[in-house]
Amino acid sequence: MAGFEREMAAQRERARAHSRFGAMTTHETSWESVAATQFDGYERLEEEATVVALFRAGQVVEALNAGEEGVAVLDHTPFYAESGGQVGDTGWLRADGVEFVVSDTRKQGEGVFTHIGVVKQGPLRRGAMVLAQVDAAQRQATALHHSATHLMHAALRQVLGTHVTQKGSLVDPQRLRFDFAHFEPVTPKQLEAVERLVNAQIRGNVAVETTIMAPEEAIAAGAMALFGEKYGHRVRVLRMGDFSTELCGGTHVRRVGDIGLFKIVAESGVAAGVRRIEAVTGERGAGLHRCTGRSAAKQAAFLVKGDRDNFPDKVRQLVERSRQLEKEIEQLKGRLASGQGADLLSQTVTSTVSKVLAARLDGVDAKTLREAVDRCKEH
């Protein structure tokens, strides 16, 4: 729950940032004079770059002073801009006496990467040389979830059928969210099968290979195009052994074993014919979730006076017993209503025009009271 709240808080912050800089993002002409940014983030997480443009409140400025929020554009950058369901990188732009904290990275216009954030030390000036540093821990956590998404997609197609296709996704440092076409809820047994397939691939630890080629060549080679992606004349083909081959411009692990562990935490329906799976990876995500699940199982076993092996049967017996008791209670209430109805009739007062019955019944619910009244009406 805490992870979900952090995710929602991060999404709200990104929405506020987008709103603050909305004036410049709604007019394409604002970016016509800004050259496209060269992205170097596949090879490195930090590099020196030149600030080619600065914006504050949607307006072009020559400098951003300490405490001011704004947008910085570099000639080249290691920061990944939000795309294909993967959130934008966070990190820092630093120089002597200057620090700009990047809270999000987005694309604008024709491939312009915008670094959204606030100046902690400044001023940050246009034309300045800065050291662009991506938050490596956040990038790696995101990469784990993105690579796991591809494995899960392939596993779902094996378990549920080839009709499964991606309908949307969100990949961030905390978790992955994957929407896909399917006509009914995924059963616990099927989810377990998906987990087993993905974790088997992780243990196999094959290298993650990327190849650049034309889209039609990639499709002919068996690569799967993902929902919502826009592809240019050349595309990145991501291959994980013989298990998964897809077109993807996101950032990924070098070997699938880097993912460590994969755990599904939720499955739900989001629209007609569309299901959603949420999952976590790595020691801090899947490992912690698994430990939490084991702890909860131990507590449940203790409460039902069972152990790890038999407590599911114990819980099932308690549920069945509870249902049986509920039926017996309903039957007793019916008998109570019948008996009280008969007793109530003796309290009826007859006038010259009608019969009047006024009484107080304690410990009777609405259903039982209606049944008692109905029996009185029959007499």
KEMI-384555 format. One record per residue (C-alpha): residue number from 1; residue in three letters; x, z, y. Coordinates in steps of 0.05 Angstrom, whole numbers, padded with zeros to 5 digits. Layout:
BEGIN
+-----+------+--------+--------+--------+
! pos ! code !      u !      w !      v !
+-----+------+--------+--------+--------+
! NUM !  ALA !      X !      Z !      Y !
...
+-----+------+--------+--------+--------+
end
This chain:
BEGIN
+-----+------+--------+--------+--------+
! pos ! code !      u !      w !      v !
+-----+------+--------+--------+--------+
!   1 !  MET !  00000 !  00000 !  00000 !
!   2 !  ALA !  00057 !  00016 !  00047 !
!   3 !  GLY !  00088 ! -00052 !  00034 !
!   4 !  PHE !  00022 ! -00086 !  00049 !
!   5 !  GLU !  00016 ! -00047 !  00115 !
!   6 !  ARG !  00087 ! -00068 !  00134 !
!   7 !  GLU !  00070 ! -00140 !  00119 !
!   8 !  MET !  00007 ! -00137 !  00162 !
!   9 !  ALA !  00046 ! -00104 !  00218 !
!  10 !  ALA !  00098 ! -00159 !  00215 !
!  11 !  GLN !  00044 ! -00212 !  00216 !
!  12 !  ARG !  00012 ! -00180 !  00277 !
!  13 !  GLU !  00079 ! -00177 !  00313 !
!  14 !  ARG !  00091 ! -00251 !  00298 !
!  15 !  ALA !  00021 ! -00266 !  00324 !
!  16 !  ARG !  00035 ! -00228 !  00389 !
!  17 !  ALA !  00101 ! -00264 !  00397 !
!  18 !  HIS !  00066 ! -00331 !  00387 !
!  19 !  SER !  00013 ! -00311 !  00438 !
!  20 !  ARG !  00066 ! -00290 !  00489 !
!  21 !  PHE !  00100 ! -00357 !  00484 !
!  22 !  GLY !  00037 ! -00398 !  00473 !
!  23 !  ALA !  00041 ! -00432 !  00541 !
!  24 !  MET !  00102 ! -00472 !  00523 !
!  25 !  THR !  00082 ! -00486 !  00451 !
!  26 !  THR !  00016 ! -00518 !  00469 !
!  27 !  HIS !  00048 ! -00574 !  00510 !
!  28 !  GLU !  00094 ! -00622 !  00473 !
!  29 !  THR !  00123 ! -00645 !  00539 !
!  30 !  SER !  00157 ! -00577 !  00545 !
!  31 !  TRP !  00204 ! -00598 !  00489 !
!  32 !  GLU !  00216 ! -00671 !  00506 !
!  33 !  SER !  00282 ! -00657 !  00542 !
!  34 !  VAL !  00308 ! -00610 !  00486 !
!  35 !  ALA !  00349 ! -00642 !  00431 !
!  36 !  ALA !  00333 ! -00628 !  00359 !
!  37 !  THR !  00370 ! -00569 !  00329 !
!  38 !  GLN !  00420 ! -00579 !  00273 !
!  39 !  PHE !  00404 ! -00530 !  00217 !
!  40 !  ASP !  00465 ! -00503 !  00180 !
!  41 !  GLY !  00430 ! -00445 !  00145 !
!  42 !  TYR !  00436 ! -00473 !  00074 !
!  43 !  GLU !  00512 ! -00465 !  00078 !
!  44 !  ARG !  00523 ! -00404 !  00123 !
!  45 !  LEU !  00489 ! -00344 !  00153 !
!  46 !  GLU !  00530 ! -00340 !  00217 !
!  47 !  GLU !  00565 ! -00389 !  00263 !
!  48 !  GLU !  00583 ! -00400 !  00336 !
!  49 !  ALA !  00533 ! -00441 !  00376 !
!  50 !  THR !  00516 ! -00460 !  00447 !
!  51 !  VAL !  00452 ! -00439 !  00482 !
!  52 !  VAL !  00421 ! -00504 !  00506 !
!  53 !  ALA !  00355 ! -00478 !  00533 !
!  54 !  LEU !  00320 ! -00412 !  00550 !
!  55 !  PHE !  00246 ! -00398 !  00562 !
!  56 !  ARG !  00210 ! -00338 !  00589 !
!  57 !  ALA !  00133 ! -00335 !  00590 !
!  58 !  GLY !  00131 ! -00409 !  00575 !
!  59 !  GLN !  00176 ! -00429 !  00633 !
!  60 !  VAL !  00247 ! -00457 !  00631 !
!  61 !  VAL !  00297 ! -00407 !  00659 !
!  62 !  GLU !  00373 ! -00405 !  00669 !
!  63 !  ALA !  00381 ! -00335 !  00642 !
!  64 !  LEU !  00345 ! -00278 !  00607 !
!  65 !  ASN !  00362 ! -00208 !  00631 !
!  66 !  ALA !  00366 ! -00143 !  00592 !
!  67 !  GLY !  00297 ! -00121 !  00569 !
!  68 !  GLU !  00265 ! -00190 !  00578 !
!  69 !  GLU !  00230 ! -00225 !  00521 !
!  70 !  GLY !  00239 ! -00299 !  00513 !
!  71 !  VAL !  00261 ! -00358 !  00471 !
!  72 !  ALA !  00331 ! -00385 !  00460 !
!  73 !  VAL !  00347 ! -00455 !  00434 !
!  74 !  LEU !  00416 ! -00470 !  00404 !
!  75 !  ASP !  00451 ! -00536 !  00391 !
!  76 !  HIS !  00457 ! -00515 !  00318 !
!  77 !  THR !  00436 ! -00453 !  00280 !
!  78 !  PRO !  00439 ! -00416 !  00213 !
!  79 !  PHE !  00368 ! -00388 !  00226 !
!  80 !  TYR !  00313 ! -00416 !  00181 !
!  81 !  ALA !  00250 ! -00433 !  00221 !
!  82 !  GLU !  00182 ! -00415 !  00191 !
!  83 !  SER !  00160 ! -00471 !  00145 !
!  84 !  GLY !  00129 ! -00484 !  00078 !
!  85 !  GLY !  00102 ! -00413 !  00072 !
!  86 !  GLN !  00171 ! -00381 !  00083 !
!  87 !  VAL !  00175 ! -00336 !  00145 !
!  88 !  GLY !  00227 ! -00348 !  00198 !
!  89 !  ASP !  00294 ! -00313 !  00197 !
!  90 !  THR !  00310 ! -00252 !  00240 !
!  91 !  GLY !  00378 ! -00230 !  00266 !
!  92 !  TRP !  00422 ! -00231 !  00328 !
!  93 !  LEU !  00454 ! -00276 !  00381 !
!  94 !  ARG !  00517 ! -00240 !  00405 !
!  95 !  ALA !  00573 ! -00250 !  00455 !
!  96 !  ASP !  00616 ! -00204 !  00499 !
!  97 !  GLY !  00567 ! -00157 !  00532 !
!  98 !  VAL !  00507 ! -00197 !  00506 !
!  99 !  GLU !  00459 ! -00183 !  00449 !
! 100 !  PHE !  00394 ! -00220 !  00437 !
! 101 !  VAL !  00353 ! -00193 !  00379 !
! 102 !  VAL !  00316 ! -00248 !  00342 !
! 103 !  SER !  00249 ! -00225 !  00314 !
! 104 !  ASP !  00225 ! -00294 !  00290 !
! 105 !  THR !  00247 ! -00366 !  00285 !
! 106 !  ARG !  00199 ! -00425 !  00292 !
! 107 !  LYS !  00200 ! -00501 !  00300 !
! 108 !  GLN !  00174 ! -00537 !  00361 !
! 109 !  GLY !  00170 ! -00610 !  00381 !
! 110 !  GLU !  00216 ! -00656 !  00342 !
! 111 !  GLY !  00256 ! -00606 !  00302 !
! 112 !  VAL !  00273 ! -00557 !  00358 !
! 113 !  PHE !  00288 ! -00488 !  00329 !
! 114 !  THR !  00264 ! -00432 !  00375 !
! 115 !  HIS !  00294 ! -00362 !  00368 !
! 116 !  ILE !  00242 ! -00313 !  00392 !
! 117 !  GLY !  00263 ! -00243 !  00413 !
! 118 !  VAL !  00287 ! -00196 !  00467 !
! 119 !  VAL !  00352 ! -00185 !  00505 !
! 120 !  LYS !  00383 ! -00117 !  00488 !
! 121 !  GLN !  00445 ! -00129 !  00530 !
! 122 !  GLY !  00452 ! -00185 !  00580 !
! 123 !  PRO !  00443 ! -00229 !  00614 !
! 124 !  LEU !  00440 ! -00286 !  00563 !
! 125 !  ARG !  00454 ! -00351 !  00601 !
! 126 !  ARG !  00442 ! -00424 !  00586 !
! 127 !  GLY !  00507 ! -00456 !  00565 !
! 128 !  ALA !  00535 ! -00392 !  00537 !
! 129 !  MET !  00572 ! -00392 !  00470 !
! 130 !  VAL !  00542 ! -00340 !  00422 !
! 131 !  LEU !  00553 ! -00318 !  00351 !
! 132 !  ALA !  00487 ! -00331 !  00314 !
! 133 !  GLN !  00480 ! -00281 !  00258 !
! 134 !  VAL !  00422 ! -00281 !  00208 !
! 135 !  ASP !  00399 ! -00215 !  00179 !
! 136 !  ALA !  00430 ! -00227 !  00110 !
! 137 !  ALA !  00389 ! -00173 !  00074 !
! 138 !  GLN !  00323 ! -00200 !  00100 !
! 139 !  ARG !  00343 ! -00272 !  00083 !
! 140 !  GLN !  00364 ! -00253 !  00012 !
! 141 !  ALA !  00300 ! -00214 ! -00001 !
! 142 !  THR !  00260 ! -00274 !  00023 !
! 143 !  ALA !  00300 ! -00321 ! -00020 !
! 144 !  LEU !  00286 ! -00278 ! -00082 !
! 145 !  HIS !  00211 ! -00284 ! -00070 !
! 146 !  HIS !  00214 ! -00359 ! -00054 !
! 147 !  SER !  00253 ! -00376 ! -00117 !
! 148 !  ALA !  00206 ! -00332 ! -00158 !
! 149 !  THR !  00147 ! -00370 ! -00129 !
! 150 !  HIS !  00172 ! -00435 ! -00160 !
! 151 !  LEU !  00182 ! -00402 ! -00227 !
! 152 !  MET !  00113 ! -00371 ! -00225 !
! 153 !  HIS !  00081 ! -00438 ! -00206 !
! 154 !  ALA !  00112 ! -00469 ! -00268 !
! 155 !  ALA !  00092 ! -00410 ! -00312 !
! 156 !  LEU !  00020 ! -00413 ! -00288 !
! 157 !  ARG !  00016 ! -00486 ! -00306 !
! 158 !  GLN !  00041 ! -00470 ! -00376 !
! 159 !  VAL ! -00007 ! -00411 ! -00386 !
! 160 !  LEU ! -00069 ! -00436 ! -00350 !
! 161 !  GLY ! -00061 ! -00512 ! -00352 !
! 162 !  THR ! -00034 ! -00569 ! -00310 !
! 163 !  HIS ! -00095 ! -00567 ! -00265 !
! 164 !  VAL ! -00060 ! -00509 ! -00229 !
! 165 !  THR ! -00034 ! -00534 ! -00162 !
! 166 !  GLN ! -00010 ! -00496 ! -00101 !
! 167 !  LYS ! -00061 ! -00486 ! -00045 !
! 168 !  GLY ! -00021 ! -00442 !  00001 !
! 169 !  SER !  00034 ! -00390 !  00001 !
! 170 !  LEU !  00069 ! -00336 !  00040 !
! 171 !  VAL !  00141 ! -00316 !  00025 !
! 172 !  ASP !  00173 ! -00258 !  00063 !
! 173 !  PRO !  00223 ! -00202 !  00048 !
! 174 !  GLN !  00169 ! -00155 !  00021 !
! 175 !  ARG !  00130 ! -00198 ! -00028 !
! 176 !  LEU !  00104 ! -00267 ! -00046 !
! 177 !  ARG !  00032 ! -00291 ! -00041 !
! 178 !  PHE !  00012 ! -00353 ! -00079 !
! 179 !  ASP ! -00056 ! -00389 ! -00075 !
! 180 !  PHE ! -00072 ! -00439 ! -00129 !
! 181 !  ALA ! -00129 ! -00481 ! -00158 !
! 182 !  HIS ! -00163 ! -00448 ! -00217 !
! 183 !  PHE ! -00236 ! -00441 ! -00237 !
! 184 !  GLU ! -00239 ! -00368 ! -00261 !
! 185 !  PRO ! -00204 ! -00301 ! -00255 !
! 186 !  VAL ! -00137 ! -00297 ! -00290 !
! 187 !  THR ! -00142 ! -00246 ! -00346 !
! 188 !  PRO ! -00093 ! -00188 ! -00355 !
! 189 !  LYS ! -00067 ! -00221 ! -00418 !
! 190 !  GLN ! -00053 ! -00286 ! -00381 !
! 191 !  LEU ! -00019 ! -00249 ! -00324 !
! 192 !  GLU !  00026 ! -00214 ! -00375 !
! 193 !  ALA !  00043 ! -00282 ! -00405 !
! 194 !  VAL !  00062 ! -00309 ! -00336 !
! 195 !  GLU !  00106 ! -00248 ! -00323 !
! 196 !  ARG !  00141 ! -00256 ! -00390 !
! 197 !  LEU !  00156 ! -00329 ! -00378 !
! 198 !  VAL !  00184 ! -00317 ! -00308 !
! 199 !  ASN !  00227 ! -00258 ! -00330 !
! 200 !  ALA !  00252 ! -00297 ! -00389 !
! 201 !  GLN !  00276 ! -00351 ! -00341 !
! 202 !  ILE !  00309 ! -00298 ! -00297 !
! 203 !  ARG !  00347 ! -00270 ! -00357 !
! 204 !  GLY !  00369 ! -00342 ! -00374 !
! 205 !  ASN !  00404 ! -00342 ! -00306 !
! 206 !  VAL !  00410 ! -00418 ! -00298 !
! 207 !  ALA !  00439 ! -00446 ! -00233 !
! 208 !  VAL !  00392 ! -00468 ! -00179 !
! 209 !  GLU !  00409 ! -00541 ! -00162 !
! 210 !  THR !  00389 ! -00580 ! -00100 !
! 211 !  THR !  00392 ! -00655 ! -00091 !
! 212 !  ILE !  00376 ! -00697 ! -00031 !
! 213 !  MET !  00338 ! -00762 ! -00045 !
! 214 !  ALA !  00280 ! -00805 ! -00023 !
! 215 !  PRO !  00210 ! -00775 ! -00035 !
! 216 !  GLU !  00189 ! -00831 ! -00082 !
! 217 !  GLU !  00252 ! -00822 ! -00123 !
! 218 !  ALA !  00240 ! -00747 ! -00127 !
! 219 !  ILE !  00168 ! -00756 ! -00151 !
! 220 !  ALA !  00191 ! -00808 ! -00202 !
! 221 !  ALA !  00242 ! -00758 ! -00228 !
! 222 !  GLY !  00187 ! -00708 ! -00241 !
! 223 !  ALA !  00191 ! -00665 ! -00178 !
! 224 !  MET !  00125 ! -00634 ! -00156 !
! 225 !  ALA !  00106 ! -00639 ! -00082 !
! 226 !  LEU !  00078 ! -00574 ! -00053 !
! 227 !  PHE !  00013 ! -00566 ! -00015 !
! 228 !  GLY !  00020 ! -00567 !  00061 !
! 229 !  GLU !  00091 ! -00594 !  00063 !
! 230 !  LYS !  00110 ! -00653 !  00107 !
! 231 !  TYR !  00165 ! -00695 !  00078 !
! 232 !  GLY !  00212 ! -00742 !  00114 !
! 233 !  HIS !  00253 ! -00801 !  00090 !
! 234 !  ARG !  00299 ! -00754 !  00052 !
! 235 !  VAL !  00277 ! -00691 !  00015 !
! 236 !  ARG !  00309 ! -00632 ! -00020 !
! 237 !  VAL !  00294 ! -00629 ! -00094 !
! 238 !  LEU !  00300 ! -00559 ! -00123 !
! 239 !  ARG !  00313 ! -00554 ! -00198 !
! 240 !  MET !  00315 ! -00491 ! -00240 !
! 241 !  GLY !  00339 ! -00515 ! -00308 !
! 242 !  ASP !  00285 ! -00553 ! -00346 !
! 243 !  PHE !  00232 ! -00502 ! -00325 !
! 244 !  SER !  00216 ! -00521 ! -00252 !
! 245 !  THR !  00230 ! -00581 ! -00208 !
! 246 !  GLU !  00196 ! -00584 ! -00139 !
! 247 !  LEU !  00206 ! -00611 ! -00070 !
! 248 !  CYS !  00224 ! -00554 ! -00023 !
! 249 !  GLY !  00262 ! -00545 !  00042 !
! 250 !  GLY !  00264 ! -00469 !  00038 !
! 251 !  THR !  00322 ! -00423 !  00023 !
! 252 !  HIS !  00335 ! -00399 ! -00048 !
! 253 !  VAL !  00381 ! -00360 ! -00094 !
! 254 !  ARG !  00442 ! -00392 ! -00125 !
! 255 !  ARG !  00423 ! -00371 ! -00196 !
! 256 !  VAL !  00355 ! -00349 ! -00221 !
! 257 !  GLY !  00385 ! -00285 ! -00248 !
! 258 !  ASP !  00395 ! -00263 ! -00176 !
! 259 !  ILE !  00319 ! -00250 ! -00174 !
! 260 !  GLY !  00330 ! -00191 ! -00220 !
! 261 !  LEU !  00259 ! -00175 ! -00239 !
! 262 !  PHE !  00189 ! -00204 ! -00226 !
! 263 !  LYS !  00125 ! -00163 ! -00225 !
! 264 !  ILE !  00054 ! -00186 ! -00209 !
! 265 !  VAL !  00017 ! -00133 ! -00168 !
! 266 !  ALA ! -00050 ! -00165 ! -00153 !
! 267 !  GLU ! -00096 ! -00223 ! -00172 !
! 268 !  SER ! -00159 ! -00242 ! -00135 !
! 269 !  GLY ! -00205 ! -00298 ! -00113 !
! 270 !  VAL ! -00200 ! -00324 ! -00041 !
! 271 !  ALA ! -00247 ! -00384 ! -00043 !
! 272 !  ALA ! -00287 ! -00426 ! -00091 !
! 273 !  GLY ! -00239 ! -00451 ! -00144 !
! 274 !  VAL ! -00179 ! -00417 ! -00111 !
! 275 !  ARG ! -00144 ! -00355 ! -00138 !
! 276 !  ARG ! -00089 ! -00313 ! -00106 !
! 277 !  ILE ! -00031 ! -00277 ! -00139 !
! 278 !  GLU !  00015 ! -00227 ! -00103 !
! 279 !  ALA !  00081 ! -00207 ! -00134 !
! 280 !  VAL !  00146 ! -00172 ! -00118 !
! 281 !  THR !  00217 ! -00183 ! -00141 !
! 282 !  GLY !  00285 ! -00149 ! -00143 !
! 283 !  GLU !  00304 ! -00077 ! -00155 !
! 284 !  ARG !  00271 ! -00050 ! -00091 !
! 285 !  GLY !  00207 ! -00089 ! -00102 !
! 286 !  ALA !  00190 ! -00101 ! -00175 !
! 287 !  GLY !  00235 ! -00044 ! -00199 !
! 288 !  LEU !  00202 !  00007 ! -00154 !
! 289 !  HIS !  00132 ! -00019 ! -00171 !
! 290 !  ARG !  00147 ! -00014 ! -00246 !
! 291 !  CYS !  00173 !  00057 ! -00238 !
! 292 !  THR !  00111 !  00076 ! -00198 !
! 293 !  GLY !  00067 !  00046 ! -00253 !
! 294 !  ARG !  00103 !  00086 ! -00306 !
! 295 !  SER !  00095 !  00150 ! -00266 !
! 296 !  ALA !  00020 !  00137 ! -00258 !
! 297 !  ALA !  00015 !  00123 ! -00333 !
! 298 !  LYS !  00049 !  00189 ! -00349 !
! 299 !  GLN !  00001 !  00226 ! -00303 !
! 300 !  ALA ! -00059 !  00192 ! -00335 !
! 301 !  ALA ! -00033 !  00209 ! -00405 !
! 302 !  PHE ! -00026 !  00282 ! -00386 !
! 303 !  LEU ! -00096 !  00286 ! -00357 !
! 304 !  VAL ! -00128 !  00257 ! -00421 !
! 305 !  LYS ! -00082 !  00299 ! -00466 !
! 306 !  GLY ! -00049 !  00237 ! -00495 !
! 307 !  ASP !  00019 !  00204 ! -00495 !
! 308 !  ARG !  00048 !  00137 ! -00473 !
! 309 !  ASP !  00025 !  00102 ! -00537 !
! 310 !  ASN ! -00047 !  00128 ! -00545 !
! 311 !  PHE ! -00070 !  00144 ! -00474 !
! 312 !  PRO ! -00105 !  00076 ! -00464 !
! 313 !  ASP ! -00148 !  00091 ! -00525 !
! 314 !  LYS ! -00161 !  00161 ! -00498 !
! 315 !  VAL ! -00183 !  00133 ! -00431 !
! 316 !  ARG ! -00228 !  00082 ! -00466 !
! 317 !  GLN ! -00261 !  00138 ! -00506 !
! 318 !  LEU ! -00273 !  00178 ! -00442 !
! 319 !  VAL ! -00305 !  00118 ! -00408 !
! 320 !  GLU ! -00351 !  00106 ! -00467 !
! 321 !  ARG ! -00369 !  00180 ! -00469 !
! 322 !  SER ! -00384 !  00179 ! -00395 !
! 323 !  ARG ! -00430 !  00119 ! -00403 !
! 324 !  GLN ! -00467 !  00154 ! -00460 !
! 325 !  LEU ! -00476 !  00217 ! -00419 !
! 326 !  GLU ! -00504 !  00176 ! -00361 !
! 327 !  LYS ! -00556 !  00146 ! -00408 !
! 328 !  GLU ! -00575 !  00215 ! -00434 !
! 329 !  ILE ! -00582 !  00242 ! -00363 !
! 330 !  GLU ! -00628 !  00184 ! -00345 !
! 331 !  GLN ! -00671 !  00200 ! -00406 !
! 332 !  LEU ! -00674 !  00274 ! -00387 !
! 333 !  LYS ! -00694 !  00256 ! -00316 !
! 334 !  GLY ! -00750 !  00213 ! -00344 !
! 335 !  ARG ! -00776 !  00271 ! -00386 !
! 336 !  LEU ! -00771 !  00317 ! -00326 !
! 337 !  ALA ! -00811 !  00269 ! -00285 !
! 338 !  SER ! -00864 !  00265 ! -00339 !
! 339 !  GLY ! -00868 !  00341 ! -00347 !
! 340 !  GLN ! -00869 !  00355 ! -00272 !
! 341 !  GLY ! -00921 !  00301 ! -00262 !
! 342 !  ALA ! -00968 !  00337 ! -00310 !
! 343 !  ASP ! -00955 !  00405 ! -00277 !
! 344 !  LEU ! -00966 !  00375 ! -00208 !
! 345 !  LEU ! -01036 !  00351 ! -00227 !
! 346 !  SER ! -01059 !  00424 ! -00233 !
! 347 !  GLN ! -01041 !  00434 ! -00159 !
! 348 !  THR ! -01087 !  00378 ! -00136 !
! 349 !  VAL ! -01139 !  00398 ! -00084 !
! 350 !  THR ! -01205 !  00359 ! -00083 !
! 351 !  SER ! -01242 !  00349 ! -00018 !
! 352 !  THR ! -01307 !  00314 ! -00005 !
! 353 !  VAL ! -01272 !  00247 !  00007 !
! 354 !  SER ! -01207 !  00249 ! -00031 !
! 355 !  LYS ! -01156 !  00286 ! -00073 !
! 356 !  VAL ! -01095 !  00316 ! -00040 !
! 357 !  LEU ! -01030 !  00337 ! -00074 !
! 358 !  ALA ! -00975 !  00371 ! -00034 !
! 359 !  ALA ! -00914 !  00400 ! -00071 !
! 360 !  ARG ! -00839 !  00410 ! -00065 !
! 361 !  LEU ! -00793 !  00386 ! -00120 !
! 362 !  ASP ! -00720 !  00410 ! -00121 !
! 363 !  GLY ! -00662 !  00375 ! -00155 !
! 364 !  VAL ! -00699 !  00309 ! -00163 !
! 365 !  ASP ! -00671 !  00242 ! -00142 !
! 366 !  ALA ! -00712 !  00185 ! -00111 !
! 367 !  LYS ! -00721 !  00147 ! -00176 !
! 368 !  THR ! -00747 !  00208 ! -00214 !
! 369 !  LEU ! -00793 !  00226 ! -00156 !
! 370 !  ARG ! -00824 !  00156 ! -00156 !
! 371 !  GLU ! -00835 !  00160 ! -00231 !
! 372 !  ALA ! -00870 !  00228 ! -00223 !
! 373 !  VAL ! -00915 !  00200 ! -00168 !
! 374 !  ASP ! -00932 !  00139 ! -00210 !
! 375 !  ARG ! -00954 !  00183 ! -00268 !
! 376 !  CYS ! -00998 !  00224 ! -00221 !
! 377 !  LYS ! -01031 !  00160 ! -00196 !
! 378 !  GLU ! -01048 !  00141 ! -00268 !
! 379 !  HIS ! -01092 !  00204 ! -00271 !
+-----+------+--------+--------+--------+
end
